[in-house]
Amino acid sequence: MPNDELIENIKILATDDEKIKSFGEIFTNDSSREILQLLFNEELTASQIAQKSNVSLQLVKYHLNKLQNLGVVKISKIEKIQNHKT
């Protein structure tokens, strides 16, 4: 069939203005983009992200929270760190 056409259905995931604004803020923010780039390659903890980037741990946690609320990233594992007193 020489006149075959591909038909694409496109769906917008979020129509809420605040959510779209938040996505825009993420992708225009250098720290958010750096965090996303690091997480694209491997799973990391917030501390590991802070160590591998020029972003403070507090700011990493802030950006991760925003990214998580938008569904861009998710927590894959939670571990309790035990402090050993000697």
Residue pairs with C-beta under 8 A, 6 or more apart in sequence:
14 20
14 23
19 70
22 66
22 69
22 70
23 70
25 32
25 66
26 32
26 33
26 36
26 63
26 66
26 67
26 70
26 72
27 33
29 63
31 53
31 55
31 59
31 60
31 63
32 63
32 66
32 67
34 53
34 54
34 55
35 49
35 53
35 55
35 60
35 63
35 64
35 67
36 67
36 72
36 73
38 44
38 49
38 52
38 53
39 49
39 73
43 76
43 77
44 52
46 57
46 60
46 61
46 64
47 57
49 55
49 60
49 64
50 56
50 57
50 60
53 60
55 63
64 73
67 73
68 74
68 75
